[in-house]
């Protein structure tokens, strides 16, 4: 009888240890989940405010007050927006994010956009205007000067000063194209009539 009791006690001991191991494992897993939730602020979030249209300094203060980080991801040149103001943001406003999440800002550049002046001399005025508009120049003027080459660009002035191709110019500059006005065309029929009249008067 004693021999039969020993295997039974051994089995119970093994089973008890196995249950204890499983229970310990479950406990550790539960504690780990609690720790992860605490570490990641599970269930705690911030609502991203709308900072588009704000100055960069105001946007920074707004984001910091909400417990969010910030970073300029890009600067752009765009019309109708003051320099240094936020054009875009990511994540968008009203998005739910974790505390200290970084909000990426696209800001209009503080300085004026510069472009390289292309070669415009000896080009037709229409081509020259098209080239300048494609680069972002909006203040383009045309002045005619005496020349037999009609509608041909003879010189380029930037804010009143002569400029050559390759110069770096702010896109807000006034570009003046000096264009040939062409020679007055003489009507051959009128010329012949005049000559004949003069000959008749002489006779």
C-alpha positions in Angstrom: 0.0 0.0 0.0 2.9 2.3 0.8 4.4 1.7 -2.6 1.1 2.7 -4.3 0.9 5.9 -2.2 4.4 7.2 -3.3 3.6 7.4 -7.1 0.3 9.1 -6.3 2.0 11.7 -4.1 4.7 12.2 -6.8 2.0 12.8 -9.4 0.2 15.3 -7.1 3.5 17.1 -6.5 4.3 17.4 -10.2 0.8 18.6 -11.0 0.9 21.2 -8.2 4.2 22.5 -9.5 2.8 22.6 -13.0 -0.2 24.6 -11.9 2.1 26.9 -9.9 4.3 27.5 -13.0 1.2 28.3 -15.2 -0.2 30.6 -12.5 3.1 32.4 -12.2 3.3 32.8 -16.0 -0.2 34.2 -16.1 0.7 36.6 -13.3 3.8 37.8 -15.1 1.9 38.3 -18.3 -0.8 40.4 -16.6 1.9 42.5 -14.9 3.6 43.0 -18.2 0.4 44.2 -19.9 -0.2 46.7 -17.1 3.4 48.0 -17.4 3.0 48.3 -21.2 -0.3 50.2 -20.8 1.3 52.5 -18.3 4.5 53.0 -20.4 2.5 53.8 -23.6 -0.3 55.8 -21.9 -2.8 53.4 -23.3 -6.2 55.1 -23.5 -4.6 58.5 -23.0 -4.4 60.8 -26.1 -4.2 64.4 -27.2 -6.3 66.2 -29.8 -4.1 68.0 -32.3 -5.0 71.7 -32.5 -5.3 73.6 -35.8 -2.2 75.7 -36.3 -2.5 76.3 -40.1 -2.4 80.1 -40.7 -0.6 80.8 -37.5 2.8 82.4 -37.3 5.5 79.9 -36.5 6.0 81.2 -32.9 2.3 81.1 -32.2 2.0 77.6 -33.5 4.9 76.4 -31.3 3.3 77.9 -28.2 0.0 76.3 -29.0 1.5 72.8 -29.6 3.7 73.0 -26.5 0.7 74.0 -24.4 -1.0 70.7 -25.6 2.0 68.6 -24.7 3.0 68.0 -28.3 6.4 68.3 -30.0 7.0 70.1 -33.3 9.3 70.1 -36.2 9.6 72.0 -39.5 9.4 69.4 -42.3 9.6 71.9 -45.2 9.5 75.5 -46.2 7.7 76.7 -49.3 7.1 79.8 -51.4 3.4 80.5 -51.8 1.2 83.5 -52.5 -1.4 84.9 -50.1 0.5 83.7 -47.0 2.8 85.8 -44.8 6.4 84.7 -44.5 7.0 82.4 -41.4 3.3 81.3 -41.2 2.2 77.6 -41.2 0.9 76.4 -44.5 0.3 72.7 -43.7 0.5 70.4 -40.7 0.7 66.6 -40.1 -1.1 65.0 -38.3 -4.1 67.1 -39.3 -6.1 69.1 -36.7 -8.5 67.1 -34.5 -6.4 64.0 -34.9 -6.0 61.9 -31.7 -2.4 61.2 -30.9 -0.2 60.1 -28.0 1.4 62.6 -25.6 4.6 64.2 -26.9 3.8 63.2 -30.5 5.7 65.3 -33.1 3.6 67.5 -35.3 5.3 68.3 -38.6 4.9 71.8 -40.0 5.2 73.2 -43.5 6.1 76.9 -43.2 6.3 79.7 -45.8 9.9 80.6 -46.2 11.0 83.7 -44.3 13.1 85.0 -47.3 12.0 85.8 -50.8 12.4 83.1 -53.4 15.3 83.6 -55.7 15.5 82.5 -59.4 18.2 82.6 -62.0 17.5 85.0 -64.8 17.4 83.1 -68.1 18.8 84.3 -71.4 16.1 86.6 -72.8 18.0 88.8 -75.3 17.2 88.1 -78.9 14.1 86.2 -77.9 10.6 87.2 -78.9 8.7 89.2 -76.3 6.1 86.5 -76.0 8.6 83.8 -75.3 10.4 86.0 -72.8 7.2 86.7 -70.9 6.3 83.1 -70.9 9.7 82.1 -69.5 9.6 84.6 -66.7 6.0 83.7 -65.7 7.0 80.0 -65.6 9.8 80.9 -63.0 7.3 82.8 -60.9 8.0 86.4 -61.9 4.7 88.4 -61.8 5.9 92.0 -62.3 7.0 92.0 -66.0 6.8 95.2 -68.0 7.5 95.8 -71.7 9.0 99.0 -73.0 9.5 99.6 -76.7 12.8 101.2 -78.0 13.8 102.3 -81.5 14.9 99.3 -83.4 14.3 97.6 -86.8 13.7 94.3 -85.0 10.1 94.4 -84.0 9.0 92.5 -80.8 12.6 91.3 -80.2 14.0 91.6 -76.6 17.1 93.8 -76.8 17.8 94.3 -73.1 16.6 93.3 -69.7 16.3 95.5 -66.6 15.8 94.3 -63.0 14.3 97.1 -60.8 15.6 99.6 -63.3 19.1 98.3 -63.6 20.5 96.4 -66.6 20.9 92.6 -65.8 22.4 89.7 -67.7 21.5 86.1 -67.9 22.6 84.0 -64.9 21.9 86.7 -62.3 20.1 85.6 -59.1 17.0 87.7 -58.8 14.1 87.8 -56.3 10.8 86.8 -57.9 9.2 89.9 -56.5 11.5 92.1 -58.7 10.2 94.3 -61.5 11.5 92.9 -64.8 11.5 95.3 -67.7 11.9 94.0 -71.2 13.2 96.5 -73.7 11.7 95.4 -77.0 12.3 96.7 -80.5 9.4 98.7 -81.9 10.3 98.0 -85.6 10.6 100.3 -88.5 7.5 101.9 -90.1 6.4 100.0 -93.2 6.1 102.1 -96.4 3.1 101.3 -98.6 4.5 100.8 -102.1 1.2 101.8 -103.8 1.2 105.1 -101.9 4.9 105.6 -102.8 4.2 105.1 -106.6 1.3 107.5 -106.5 3.4 110.2 -104.8 6.2 109.7 -107.4 3.7 110.0 -110.3 2.1 113.2 -108.9 5.6 114.8 -108.5 6.4 114.0 -112.1 3.1 115.5 -113.4 3.8 118.7 -111.4 7.3 118.9 -112.9 5.9 118.6 -116.5 
